[in-house]
Amino acid sequence: MMDADKKTCIVQKIRNGTVVDHIETGKGLQILSALTGALDRTMVLAINVSSARMGRKDIIKIEDKYLEPKEQNYVALISPNATIVTIKDFNVVKKDKAQLPEQIKGVIKCKNPACVSNREPDIECEFRMISKKLSAEKPNACGARRLKCIYCEHETEV
């Protein structure tokens, strides 16, 4: 709903759940699709929203859903400048900047088809972060984040 006086978009607050804010434009749908059970809940995905800090951004609000550590790692991989906000009884109880961990397990698959993690069902893909660089020209955009598979040492860029 648009508020004509303020020219801003008004979205209903959530009682309990998670807000993922400051998502790089165009990455919201990708993040939303990786959040377990999010599509079964009341949620809002705002794409290409005006932002003083970023210019444009995406935002996700999910009622009655709190992100698991794996999901938080995925958010950090896709949009490292995102903010993850935990809401309880309409109040912000926790606000964290997405953090890229040194080790990432079970979040993405190794692109090497010969990797043991792709052949053995009991082995989850696990990567070590080897570069967390963000683009110098676009400080709010994703840059080269390089990961190395701990099993086959295949490197991948996210």
C-alpha positions, 0 to 999 in steps of 0.5 A: 500500500502506498502512503501518498503523503510520504511516497513510501511503501508501507508493509504490515509489521510482523509479530514474530519472525525474521526480516532480512534487510539490505539484500543486494538488488535481485538476490531476494528471490534466490535467498527466499528459495533457500529458506526452509518452509518460508513459502509455507508462511506469511511472507513479503518479498520486496524487490528493488526498493529505494534505499538511502544507504544502498540505492536499491535493495531487496527485503524479505519478511517472514512470519513465524520463521527464524533462520537456522545457522545454515540459512544465515550462512547462505544469506551471507554468501549471496548478499554479505551486506544483508542484515538479519533481524529477529522480531518477537512480539513486534519488537526487534530482539536481535539485529545482526549483519550477515557474517561470512563464516570461515567454514561452510557446510551443507549450504552449497554443492561442490561443482566438481562431479568427481568430488566425494561429497557428490557421490556419497549421500552421507557426506555434506559438501563443506568449503573453506573460505579463501577470499571474502573480497567485496568489489571496491567499485561497488562497496554494497555489491557482492564481489569475489568470494572464493571457496575451496572444497575441503574434500577435492580442493576444487575452488568456486566463486560465489 
